[in-house]
Amino acid sequence: MEAREHTQANLQLLREQLDSGRMRSARLMIHSLHPGEIARLLESLPLRERAVLWEMVDADDEGDVLVEVNDEVRDGLIEGMQTEELIAATDGMEVDDLADLLADLPEAVTQQVLQSLDKVDHERLQQVLAFDEDTAGGLMNVDIVTVRPDVTLEVVARYLRAVGEMPDGTDLIFVVDRDNEYVGSLFLSRLLTHDPEALVSSIMSTDVLPIPAHTPSTQVVWEFENRDLLSAPVVDDDYRVVGRITVDDIVDVIREEAEHSLMSAAGLDEEDDMFAPVFKSARRRALWLGVNLFTAFLAAAVVDQFQTTIDKIVLLAVLMPVVPSMGGVAGTQSLVIITRAIALGQVDRTNATGILKKELAVSLINGAGWSVVVATFTYLWFGDWRIGGVIAAAMIINLFVAALAGFGIPLLLKQMRIDPALAGGVVLTTVTDVIGYMAFLGLGATLLL
């Protein structure tokens, strides 16, 4: 069963149990779920039912669940918890997870949590907090295993048995010199299958390149994707190993990026609680509705300049929405392609001109082809070849401008440090509406009157 279907089935079962008052069954079900599954259920429930479910979560799991839920839901849960509960929830958490949670805790609680840590964990936590959360250092887990290159595999195996446990998801042991500088990686599979008397240096891999701690998270994702990594060492400016990143961390980044792109296209935040109070949600959405209203008035102002033309040739009013609509679709196609290419680092000065030429060529081919279709349909409908010619020419112009805007807007917004996924659609719609109306009505005024 897919994860989404599994969550839906759990949600339906939980609702049935809560509605029928079978609290014991609901509690047993919650205790059997992974913290991530509990987090999805919490996000899927209205506030009242969410509070009931949160009371059922085992105290030992509360910290892990808080890390998994989105920011707004987490803030709501934290507000309802006592200081003692919050401190208890952080007990035993992984250092990287604790670093993610601390930013949302009240200052007084944060100080008490820091005081409760032993010296080693406190130093590890400070190490993670020293980096921005959207970098390799912010993603990394500092719980790692390192060995020297001049020891045998038997010595490594005895060391691991003496330690008694390894960090979850470990597939590599990092090889470092006496200064803790990265030398290579020892795959566990090689440790188990090679001669115990062989030196680590003889079978370690030097193909696993370390990731600098200040590397942006988007670049880290690229490294994992293109190098087929399951884990990778993170090094500081002196090439010393400070932590590791595993593929589950990368999956979280990919999911967050996908949610951000989807929600930003509508001017929303992926961290919003869908069960937030009505007025709170309305206030958030009002901003982009206002922006859209402004752009709509801008397009209306263009139309108003040709009011005389529309009064004399009423057929133009009937056909007027066609040109902006086609331009909007064509522009959005270019916008999405370029926005994705920017996110993947595929656009630079060496290939930008080639991409632009290709997008413009595509727009001219589609513009020419569909303009013939529209002109023919218009002539058959209204019996006037001149109107068909006007709408055909206007469509070619608007599709050309739409491709140009779809290419240029994301790059311009990127230069201005504005997320293209957030503002690109609004700007593009304004351009295609204004140019579409201006081209169609302007040509109509020039050629038909």
N, C-alpha and C positions, 0 to 999 in steps of 0.2 A: 504493500500500500504506500502511495506517495505521501511525503511529509504533510502536504496541504490537506489531503483527504484524511490523514490520521488526526490532524489538529481539529478538523471539522467534526470527525466522529467523537473525539474526546469532548469537544464543546457541547455537542448534542447530548451526550451521555451525562455530562456534568449538570447541564440545565435540567434534565429529567430528574436527576437525583436531588437537586436543590428544590425544585418545584414540589416534589413528593415528600420532602422532609427527610430523605435518607442521608443524613449528615455523616453517619459512620461510613457508609459506602463511598460517599464523596471524598471523605478524608483518606480512606485507604487508597482510592484511585490517585489522589494528588501525591501521596507519598511514594507511589510507584513510578512517577514520571520524572524525566530529566528536568533540571532547572530551566533549560531552554524551552521545553514544552509547556511548563508552567507559565513561563513569561508570555508565550503566545496566547495562552488562555486568558491571562490577566488583561492583556491588551484587547481581547475580543469581548470582554464583558462590560456592561454598564457599571457605573460607579458603585451602586449598592451591592450588586452581586460580586463585584470585584473585591469589596471589603470583606465579604463573607469568605471568599476563596483565600484571601491573604491570611486570614485568621487560621486557616487549615494548613498552611505551609509550615513544614518543620523548621524550627529555629535554626538548625544547622544548615538549612538550604537557603535561608533568606538572603544572605549576602550574594550567593551565586545567582539567584533569581533577579535581584536588583541590578546586577551587571547586565543581564540579558534583556530587560525591558527597555523600551525607548525612554528618552530623557524626561518627557512630560509625565508619563505614567510613574517613572521612578520618583520624580519630585513629589507627586501626590502620595505615594506610599510612604516616603520618608517623613513627610509632614505629619502623618498619623502615628509615627513610632516614637516611643520614649528613648531618651538618651541611652539608657541601659540596653535596650533592645538593639539599637544601632551598633553599639560597641560589640555586643555579643554576635551580631550578624557578620561583623568583619573578622571575627576570630577564625584563624586557620585558612583565610583566603589566599589564593595565589597572589604574589606581589604585583604582577601586571594587572590583574583584575582589581585589586585594592586601589591601585593608582587611578584606574578609570572611575572608581566609585567615590574616592575622596573629594573630587571637585564638586560633588553634589551634596556633600554632607555639611551640616552647620559647622561653623568655625570651632565652637566649643567641643563638638564631638570629634572633629578632625584632630584637635590637639590631644584629646584623651586616647584616641586610637594610636597616634604616633608614640605617645608615652607608653602604651601597652606592648609595643613591639620590642623584641630583643635587639641587640646591637647589630647583628648580621642582617636581619630583615629590615631594620631601619635604614641601613646603608644601601641595601638593594632597592628599597622604595625610593630613596632620594635619587638614586641612579636613574630610575625610570622617569621620575618626575622632572628631571633635568632636561628632558627632551620634549618637544612639541608632540601632542598626541597623534598628529597626522604624519609622523615620520617613523622610520624604522626603529629608532630608539624608543618612541612612544608605544610601538606595537610589541616590542620584544618581551620575552620572558627571560629573567635573569637566572632562572634555575637551570644550570647547564652542567655537563660533565666534560672535563678536560683531562688530557694525558700528555705526557712528554713523548717525543719521537724516538728517544733512545732506549725505550723499555720494550720488553717482549710482550707478545699477546697474552701469555700466561700470567704475567704480572698484572696486566689490565683486567683480565678475567677475575683474578683473586681480589683485586681492588673493588670491582663491582659487587662481588659476592659479599665482601666485608661491609660495603655501604648498605646493601640489602634492598635498595630500591633505586629506580631511575625516573627522571621526569617523564610525564605522560607524553606519548608521541615521539619518543626519542628513536631516531633511525641513524643518527650520526653522533660520534664522539669527536669533539674538536681537539686537534693536536696543536699544542702551543709550546713555545720555548720558555726559558727561565724567566723572561720578562713578560710572559703571558701574551706575547705577540702571536698572531695566527700563522700556522705553518701549513696545515692541511686538515683533512677530515677522515676519520676511520669509520667505515660503514660497519654496522653490527653484523651484517651478513658475512663480511670478510673476517671479522673477529671470530665467528663461530666455525668457519670452514677452512681457515688456513692453519698452517703449522704453529702450534703454541709457542715454539721457540723463535719464530720469526719476529723481527723488530717491527715496531709500529711504522717506522719511517719507510720500510720496504714495501708495505702494502697500503699505506694511506693514499688518499686521493687528493690531488692538488687542483682538480677541475672544479671543485665546489668553491667558488669565489665568495669572499665575505662581502657583506653589504654595509656601507658606512652608516653610522647611526643617524646622520642628518638627512639621509635619503628620503624624499617625499613618499608617502604611502602608495601613491599611484605608480611611482617608478618601481617600488618593491613588488607590486602586483605584476608589473611587466616582467621583472626579473624571474619571478616564479613561473609565469606562463611560458616564457620563451626558453627557460632552462630546465623546465619540467622538474622543479624542486619540490621536495616534501618538507624540507627544513633548510635553514641557512644561518650561518653565524653572522652576528652583528659586531662590528668593530668600531672603536673610537678613532679619534684623529691620529693616535699613535699606533694604530693597527692592533691594539690589544682587544681581545675578545671580551665583550661586555654582556652578551646575551644571545638569544636565538629567536628566530621567527619560524613558526610552523604553518603548514598549509591551512589549518583551521583558522588562524588569524587572518590569512589572505581571503578566505571565504567570507569572513565577516566584513572585510573592507569592500569586496566585490558587491555583496548584498547592500551595504550602505550606499555605495555609489549608484547602484541601480535604482534604489528607492529615492535617492536624491534627484536623479535625472527625471524620474517619473513625476514626482511631486513638484519639482521646480518648474516643470512645464506649465503647471497650473498656478504658479505663484504660491505654493504651499511648502511646508516644512515636513520632512519625513519623520521628525521626532514629535509631531503633534499627536495628541491623544484624540482618537476619533469619538470618544465619549466625553470630551471636554464640555464644560457648560456652554449653552447656546450663544450667549452674548459674547463670550470669550472667542469662540470660533468665528462668529460674525465679524467681530472687530478685526481679526487677522485677515479675513478674506476681503474686507472692504477696501483695503489699499489697492489691490490689483483690479478690483471692479472699478475703482475710481480712475486708475490709469487707463483701463480699457474705454471708459466713458469719455475721457479726454481725447483719446485717439479717434473714437467714433465721431465726436464733434468736429475734429480736424477734417475727417473725410467728408462730413456733412457740409463744412464750410467750402470745400472744393466744389461739391455738387451745386451749392447755392450760387457760385459764380457763373454757372451755366443755366440758371433758371429760365432765362429767355429762350434759350435753345430748346430746353425740355418742353416749354409751353407750346412752342411752334411744331416740334416734332415729338409727339407723345410716345411714339414707338421706342424712342431712346430710353425712356423710363422703364419700359418693360424689359429691355435687354441689358440695362445698366449693371445688374449684379453679376453678369456672366464673366466679364473681364477680370474684376478684382478677385473673384472666386478662383479662377484658373491660375492667376498669378500667385495667390496664396498657397495653393497646393504645390505648384512648381517650386516656389521659394522655400517652402518647408522641407521639401526633399533635399535641396542643396544645403539648407541650414543643418539638418540632422546629420548629413554625411560629413560636413566640415566640423561640426561640434564633436562628433565621435572621433574624427581624425585628430583633433586637438587633444582630446582626452587620452588618446593612445600615443601621442607624441609623433604622429605621422606627417605633420605639416611643418615645413621650415622654408627658409628663403630659397632653397635649391629646387623645390618642387611646387611651390605655391603658384607660380605662373602657369605651369603645366596643368595644374588642377583647375585653375580659373578658366583657361582656354577650353578645357574639356566640358566644364559646366555650362559655359556660354554656348558651345557648339550643340550640346544636348538641348538647351533651351530653344535655340533657333530651329532645330529639326522638329521638335515637338510643337513649337509655335507655328511653324509653317504648315505642318500636317493638320493640326487641329483647327487652325484658322480656316483652312479649306472646308473642313467639315462644318464648322459653325457658319461660315459664309453661305454655303449651300443650303443648310437648314433654314437660315434666316430668309434667304431669297424665296424658298418654297413656302415659308410661313407668311411672309409679308409681301412678296412679289416685288421687292425693290432691291436691285443689285447694289445700289449705292450704300444702303445700310449694311448689307452683307460685307461690302468692302471696308467700311469704317470699322466694324467690329473685328474683322480679320486683322487689319493693320494694328488696331489697338491691342489685340491679344498678343501679337508678335512682340510689340514694344514692351508690354507688361511682363511677359515671360522672360524676356531678355534682362530687364531690370530686376526681376525677382531672382534670377540666377546670380546676378551680380551682388544683390543684397544678401542672398543666402550664403554666399561665399564670404563677403566682406564683414558682415555684422558680427559673427562670432569672433573673428580675428580682432576687430576693433574693440569689442567688449573685453576680450582677453587682455589687450593692451591696457585697458582702463581698470583692470583687476575686478571686473564684474563677471559673474558666472553666466556664460552664454546660454546655459540650459534654463536659467531663471528669467532673463530679460530678452533673449533672442527672439522668441515667438511674438512678443508684444511689438517690438520694433519692426520686425518683418511685416506683420499684419498692417501696421501703419503705412509702411512704404508701398506695399502692393495695393492697398486700398486707394491711397492718394494718387499714385501713378496710374492705376487702372481707370479711375474715374476721370482723371485729367486727360489721359490719352483718348479715351472713348468719346467723352463729351467735347473735348477740344477739337478732335478730328471731325466730329459731327457738326460743330459750329462752323468749321472752316469749309467743309465740302458739301454740306447739305442745305445751308441757308443761302 
